[in-house]
Amino acid sequence: VQLVESGGGLVQAGGSLRLSCTASENISRFHVMGWWRQAPGKQRELVAILTGDGRTNYLESVKGRFTISRDNANNMAFLQMNSLKPEDTAVYSCYTLNDGSPLWGAGTQVTVFS
């Protein structure tokens, strides 16, 4: 299984970006889809997670600004990011559990400038 992210870029604070994750296989069998991020010099942190039954969980600092969704028919997951802040700058990676083993994509860079 491969996960490929897109949609990152350079955006001014207060702006929006929509990240996409395309899987090489049918994601309907993956109960969990999520997004992690890693900023330079910092540990990777879980940003958002969405289960197959629709439950979500968000990093406290992004609640109310970010929304995770998935499109099983097209094997995609998304992260809508609004009201972006400079501290959101990081490499964002798509994530799932493949037969119990964590799997990440290579990531897409998000840079927010003030």
Backbone torsions as a table, in degrees:
resi	resn	phi	psi	omega
1	VAL	NA	135.3	175.8
2	GLN	-123.6	141.8	176.4
3	LEU	-117.9	128.5	-178.8
4	VAL	-125.5	121.5	-178.9
5	GLU	-94.6	154.4	173.6
6	SER	-153.1	167.1	174.9
7	GLY	104.1	-4.9	178.1
8	GLY	-71.9	173.7	178.7
9	GLY	165.2	-164.7	-178.6
10	LEU	-105.5	126.8	-176.9
11	VAL	-142.8	147.9	178.4
12	GLN	-77.0	149.4	177.0
13	ALA	-53.4	137.3	-176.2
14	GLY	94.2	-12.1	-179.0
15	GLY	-83.9	-173.9	-176.1
16	SER	-132.1	152.9	171.0
17	LEU	-143.3	151.6	174.7
18	ARG	-121.9	114.1	177.9
19	LEU	-89.0	143.0	177.6
20	SER	-121.4	147.7	176.5
21	CYS	-130.1	120.9	178.9
22	THR	-109.7	126.2	-179.6
23	ALA	-99.0	150.5	-179.3
24	SER	-81.3	-8.8	179.5
25	GLU	-133.3	170.2	179.6
26	ASN	-62.4	118.0	-175.5
27	ILE	-85.0	-3.7	-178.6
28	SER	-63.7	-20.3	178.6
29	ARG	-84.5	-8.0	178.7
30	PHE	-93.3	111.8	-178.2
31	HIS	-64.0	-34.1	-174.4
32	VAL	-117.3	131.9	166.6
33	MET	-127.3	142.1	-177.9
34	GLY	-155.9	177.9	177.4
35	TRP	-131.8	133.9	173.4
36	TRP	-115.9	164.2	172.4
37	ARG	-143.1	155.0	176.4
38	GLN	-140.8	120.9	176.8
39	ALA	-94.3	156.6	-179.5
40	PRO	-55.8	130.1	177.2
41	GLY	76.1	5.3	-178.1
42	LYS	-122.0	160.8	177.4
43	GLN	-75.1	153.1	176.0
44	ARG	-66.8	139.9	-179.9
45	GLU	-131.9	147.0	179.7
46	LEU	-78.7	123.0	-176.0
47	VAL	-91.7	-48.1	-176.2
48	ALA	-157.6	149.0	178.6
49	ILE	-141.3	144.9	-178.8
50	LEU	-135.7	126.0	179.8
51	THR	-93.2	167.8	-178.1
52	GLY	-64.5	-22.9	179.3
53	ASP	-96.7	14.3	170.7
54	GLY	90.8	3.6	178.2
55	ARG	-77.8	142.5	179.4
56	THR	-125.5	156.9	173.5
57	ASN	-147.4	136.1	-175.6
58	TYR	-126.5	149.0	168.7
59	LEU	-58.6	137.1	-174.1
60	GLU	-54.4	-39.4	-174.3
61	SER	-71.9	-11.7	-179.2
62	VAL	-111.5	-4.1	-179.3
63	LYS	-57.6	134.5	-178.9
64	GLY	84.9	-11.4	180.0
65	ARG	-114.0	-35.3	-176.8
66	PHE	-108.2	147.2	176.6
67	THR	-136.6	126.6	177.8
68	ILE	-98.4	143.7	177.2
69	SER	-149.5	168.3	179.3
70	ARG	-143.6	150.9	178.1
71	ASP	-126.9	91.6	-175.3
72	ASN	-62.8	-33.6	-176.8
73	ALA	-63.7	-30.2	-178.8
74	ASN	-111.2	11.7	176.9
75	ASN	56.9	44.6	-176.7
76	MET	-131.7	152.9	170.4
77	ALA	-129.6	156.7	-175.1
78	PHE	-137.1	156.4	171.1
79	LEU	-134.7	107.6	174.9
80	GLN	-86.8	122.8	-176.2
81	MET	-119.0	116.2	178.7
82	ASN	-115.6	164.0	178.4
83	SER	48.6	49.4	-175.8
84	LEU	-65.2	147.1	-179.2
85	LYS	-122.7	156.0	177.7
86	PRO	-54.7	-32.0	179.8
87	GLU	-73.1	-4.9	172.8
88	ASP	-83.3	-6.6	179.6
89	THR	-60.2	124.5	-176.6
90	ALA	-178.5	172.2	166.8
91	VAL	-91.3	124.8	-178.1
92	TYR	-103.4	130.8	-176.8
93	SER	-124.8	137.7	174.8
94	CYS	-75.4	152.1	-172.1
95	TYR	-146.9	144.8	170.1
96	THR	-152.4	174.4	173.5
97	LEU	-110.4	116.5	-178.6
98	ASN	-104.7	104.1	-176.6
99	ASP	54.1	39.2	177.0
100	GLY	88.2	-9.8	-179.9
101	SER	-100.7	133.6	179.7
102	PRO	-67.2	142.4	179.6
103	LEU	-136.7	130.6	177.5
104	TRP	-121.5	152.7	168.9
105	GLY	-83.0	178.3	-178.0
106	ALA	-72.4	-25.6	176.3
107	GLY	103.2	161.2	175.3
108	THR	-134.1	137.7	-175.2
109	GLN	-80.6	131.5	172.1
110	VAL	-119.2	123.5	179.3
111	THR	-124.7	122.1	-178.4
112	VAL	-113.6	122.0	-179.7
113	PHE	-111.5	150.7	-178.3
114	SER	-97.6	NA	NA
